[in-house]
Structure formats: structure tokens, C-alpha cells
Amino acid sequence: MPDPDEKPDQTPSDAPLNEGLELCANCGTALSKDEWCPILTDTDADGDLVIRSFCDEGCKEAWSDADSSGSRSA
């Protein structure tokens, strides 16, 4: 039985392209794989790189504002 806490051994370059749609990190809107989306890079609690995608610049700015003010918990 696989460990539920184990991270998948995939990088963005080898991740399956037909896997579920990515969601906006701020509002949760499904993102189109055929259109450019603004992104931010971040690190998680373990220091691993996290790439956050957004549906538009407004959501990217809102996420950044909440992150810098400490009002976002995730």
C-alpha cells in the first residue's frame, strides 16, 4: 500500500499532460492548458520549490497581497 504522505516522483517536465486541470492558487478557477497563466514561485515548509498558477494578474496580486500581509493560511 502506498504511503499517502509520500510525494510523487514527477517534475513538471515529466508530469502527465492529461491529468486533471490545474486550479488558480487564489480563487480555485480551472486553468486552461492552452492559454498562458501568470505564475509565482514559492517554497513550502520543507524548502521545496512550489510553482503557483493563477487565472489572471488580479488573482496573482491578491494572492501576493494576502501572503505578504499574513492573512492567507495556505
C-alpha positions in Angstrom: 0.0 0.0 0.0 1.5 3.4 -1.0 2.4 5.9 1.7 -0.2 8.8 1.5 2.4 11.3 2.7 4.9 10.4 0.0 5.3 13.0 -2.8 5.0 11.7 -6.3 8.4 11.4 -8.1 7.5 13.7 -11.0 8.8 17.1 -12.2 6.6 19.5 -14.2 8.5 18.4 -17.4 7.5 14.7 -17.0 4.1 15.1 -15.4 1.3 13.6 -17.5 -0.3 16.3 -19.7 -3.8 14.8 -19.5 -4.0 14.7 -15.7 -6.7 16.9 -14.0 -6.9 20.6 -14.7 -4.7 22.9 -12.6 -6.6 25.4 -10.4 -5.9 29.0 -9.7 -4.0 29.2 -6.4 -6.1 32.2 -5.3 -9.7 31.6 -6.4 -9.8 27.9 -7.5 -10.9 28.5 -11.1 -9.8 25.7 -13.5 -7.0 26.9 -15.7 -6.8 26.2 -19.5 -3.7 24.3 -20.6 -3.9 26.1 -23.9 -3.5 29.6 -22.5 -0.7 31.4 -20.7 -1.3 31.9 -17.0 0.7 34.1 -14.6 2.8 32.2 -12.0 4.7 32.8 -8.9 7.4 30.6 -7.4 7.4 29.9 -3.6 8.9 27.4 -1.2 6.9 25.1 1.1 7.7 24.3 4.7 10.3 21.7 3.6 12.1 24.3 1.4 10.9 22.6 -1.8 10.0 24.7 -4.8 6.3 25.3 -5.5 5.0 26.9 -8.7 1.7 28.6 -8.2 -0.5 29.4 -11.2 -3.2 32.0 -11.4 -6.2 32.7 -13.7 -5.2 36.3 -14.2 -2.9 39.1 -12.8 -5.6 40.2 -10.4 -5.7 36.8 -8.7 -1.8 36.7 -8.6 -1.7 40.2 -7.0 -4.5 39.2 -4.5 -2.6 36.0 -3.5 0.6 38.0 -3.1 -1.1 40.7 -1.0 -2.7 38.1 1.3 0.7 36.3 1.6 2.7 39.4 2.5 0.1 40.6 5.0 -0.1 37.2 6.6 -3.9 36.9 6.1 -3.6 33.7 3.9 -3.2 30.5 5.8 -2.1 28.2 3.0 
